[in-house]
Amino acid sequence: MYKELFNQLKKIYFSGDLRSFKKLLTSAPSGFMNSDYLRYLTALVNRHECKDRSLWQKDYDTGLSLGLRQTYSNPKLSLDLSNINENQHILICAEEGLGDFIRHLFYVNKIIELGCKVSLLVPPKIKPLVQYNFHQCNVVSEIPDVVYDIILASGSLEGLFWDKQDGAQGSGYLKAEEISLYPNKLHKAIGVCTTSTKVDPVRALNYTTLVDYGYLFQEIEFTCVSLQYSHDLDEIREAESTFSDSLIHFPSYDFFNDINTLAFVISQLDKVISTSTLVADLSNALGIYTYRIHTLDTQYKAGNSRSRQCDRLWYGQGCEIVYKYSDESWEDFMRILKKIVFPNK
């Protein structure tokens, strides 16, 4: 009943227009103000602003019952997470999308350190990477016929373990399995991912092609490595004409379905520049310094800087968020981004 209003409030809040957010919330009907939608919205705000987890843990999980948070295979989740202790068998279910799940993996060792037996339910394409990093866990892609003491969504780990003194996400907590790659070591190379498969009008504002990144690599000693999910040869050829050096890409690799290979390529890089997609979360998790491109709607430009502190805190120290205003051309934005990525040039 109130889903549309919830989505509108959420969009305005994350755009940075707090004045309009408060105005719309004040005028919301009383039914909404007493609903689980408000509880979940309040939890999102408190969580995003890195407030103590006691202020948002339980209400954040109302997003699961509302269907606003989705888990892989949608198993029946445990409602009470207050009594997790040693010797329990716990099933952690990946939440959609995979970028979020990669951030949640930061906390899996916290459960293991409690002395729990841990199983991880994950989509098949990320299973090899998770198995390589959590060999002590049973990693599955189908719900086994096993009785678990607790079944929880991976996002609920944040509410259980996050310490705001450490930041919401660590960096370098995953390792990539070595694969055969040419060249074996990418020297002075920066990975770039300019788009995502997720269709979203807001996120699409920061999607572009590799061609727009040509200026960034002109008169720079770093080589660009394409981390695009699909390899559009026409895009590659057009982009190469704007780069100082040849653009490195791997047309034989399927980065969308082979996350293990994507992880290894990223691990060989000096830095990564990515739109808001799995690549950004994965590179930070692998310990590669990441510039994450987000967009602010022009109508909310006033009072916002390109660096919003709560966002920076949320994504962790290994990730720097750079905002592009929606009315800003890619040419103008690249001039700004170049000064940030290469401050001495």
Sequence and secondary structure as in RCSB ss.txt:
>XXXX:A:sequence
MYKELFNQLKKIYFSGDLRSFKKLLTSAPSGFMNSDYLRYLTALVNRHECKDRSLWQKDYDTGLSLGLRQTYSNP
KLSLDLSNINENQHILICAEEGLGDFIRHLFYVNKIIELGCKVSLLVPPKIKPLVQYNFHQCNVVSEIPDVVYDI
ILASGSLEGLFWDKQDGAQGSGYLKAEEISLYPNKLHKAIGVCTTSTKVDPVRALNYTTLVDYGYLFQEIEFTCV
SLQYSHDLDEIREAESTFSDSLIHFPSYDFFNDINTLAFVISQLDKVISTSTLVADLSNALGIYTYRIHTLDTQY
KAGNSRSRQCDRLWYGQGCEIVYKYSDESWEDFMRILKKIVFPNK
>XXXX:A:secstr
  HHHHHHHHHHHHHT HHHHHHHHHTS HHHHTSHHHHHHHHHHHHHTT  GGGTHHHHTHHHHTTSS BTT  
   S  TT  TT EEEEE BSSHHHHHHHGGGHHHHHHTT EEEEE  GGGHHHHHHH TTSEEESS  S   SE
EEETTHHHHHH  TTT SS SS         SSSS  SEEEEE   S   TTGGGG   GGGGTGGGTT S EEE
E  SS  HHHHHHHHTTSSS  B  TT  TTT HHHHHHHHHT SEEEEESSHHHHHHHHTT EEEEEEEE GGG
 TT  S  HHHHHHH TTEEEEEEETTS HHHHHHHHHHHHSTT 
